[in-house]
Structures are given as C-alpha cells and as structure tokens.
C-alpha cells in the first residue's frame, strides 16, 4: 500500500521498490529520470514505473530533493554521478 500523494517505482536492475512523493515528479531532475526511463522502455511500461538507473544515484537525488537542496548543489551532485550509474 502506498500513502496518498506518493508513487511507487522500481529502481535499477535490482528492481528495488521505492516510494516517491508525487510532488517530486515535476521537478526538472526527476523529469530527466522519467525521460531516461521513456527512452529505455519507449513508453511501453505497464504497472509500476521502472527507473533504469543505479539505486544509489536515485536515492541521492530523491534525498537531495526531499531536503530542498538548491538547484546548483543538485547539479553538482549530478555531475558527481557518472553517466554509467545515472
């Protein structure tokens, strides 16, 4: 069961389940994650959304958004994460 205002997602090859506040879905960095997911699956996902990125990278991004990290700091975080895991 997922709390109201939250969305379940599966992250990474491990398909680790995470629950994300729905308000984060329209943040530019999360939109980037969703676009990468769409590129990988061509909008053909059914059921729970799958984010095909490394779990640790996803956790860092969602935690930074949750804490209200300034956008410049978030961009620095993204640069610190290689393309291989993000």
C-alpha positions as CSV (number, residue, x, y, z in Angstrom):
1,X,0.0,0.0,0.0
2,X,1.2,3.5,-0.9
3,X,0.3,6.6,1.1
4,X,-1.8,9.2,-0.6
5,X,0.3,11.6,-2.7
6,X,3.1,9.1,-3.3
7,X,4.0,6.9,-6.2
8,X,5.7,3.5,-6.1
9,X,8.7,3.0,-8.5
10,X,11.1,0.2,-9.2
11,X,14.7,1.3,-9.4
12,X,17.7,-0.2,-11.2
13,X,18.4,-3.7,-12.4
14,X,17.7,-4.9,-8.9
15,X,14.1,-3.6,-9.3
16,X,14.3,-2.1,-5.7
17,X,11.0,-0.7,-4.7
18,X,10.9,2.9,-3.6
19,X,8.0,5.2,-2.8
20,X,8.3,8.8,-4.0
21,X,6.3,11.9,-3.1
22,X,4.3,12.7,-6.2
23,X,5.3,16.4,-5.9
24,X,8.8,15.4,-7.0
25,X,7.6,14.1,-10.3
26,X,7.5,17.6,-11.9
27,X,11.0,18.7,-10.7
28,X,13.4,19.1,-13.6
29,X,15.8,16.4,-12.3
30,X,13.0,13.9,-11.8
31,X,11.7,14.7,-15.3
32,X,15.2,13.8,-16.5
33,X,14.9,10.5,-14.8
34,X,11.4,9.9,-16.3
35,X,12.7,10.8,-19.8
36,X,15.6,8.3,-19.5
37,X,13.0,5.7,-18.5
38,X,10.9,6.6,-21.5
39,X,13.9,6.3,-23.8
40,X,14.8,2.9,-22.4
41,X,11.2,1.5,-22.5
42,X,9.6,3.7,-25.2
43,X,6.6,4.4,-23.0
44,X,5.6,0.7,-23.0
45,X,5.9,0.2,-19.3
46,X,2.9,-1.4,-17.6
47,X,2.2,-1.3,-13.9
48,X,4.7,0.3,-11.5
49,X,7.1,2.8,-13.1
50,X,10.7,1.5,-13.6
51,X,13.6,3.9,-13.3
52,X,16.5,2.2,-15.1
53,X,19.3,3.9,-13.0
54,X,21.6,2.8,-10.3
55,X,19.8,2.6,-6.9
56,X,22.4,4.7,-5.1
57,X,22.2,7.5,-7.7
58,X,18.4,7.5,-7.4
59,X,18.5,7.6,-3.6
60,X,20.9,10.5,-3.7
61,X,18.7,12.5,-6.0
62,X,15.5,11.9,-4.1
63,X,17.1,12.7,-0.8
64,X,18.6,15.9,-2.1
65,X,15.1,16.9,-3.4
66,X,13.5,15.9,-0.1
67,X,16.0,18.1,1.8
68,X,15.4,21.0,-0.6
69,X,18.9,21.2,-1.9
70,X,19.4,24.3,-4.1
71,X,19.4,23.6,-7.8
72,X,23.1,24.5,-8.2
73,X,24.0,22.0,-5.5
74,X,21.8,19.4,-7.1
75,X,23.6,20.0,-10.4
76,X,26.9,19.4,-8.7
77,X,25.5,16.2,-7.3
78,X,24.5,15.1,-10.8
79,X,27.9,15.9,-12.1
80,X,29.5,13.8,-9.4
81,X,27.5,10.8,-10.5
82,X,28.8,9.2,-13.7
83,X,26.6,8.6,-16.8
84,X,27.1,4.9,-16.1
85,X,25.1,5.0,-13.0
86,X,22.7,7.8,-13.8
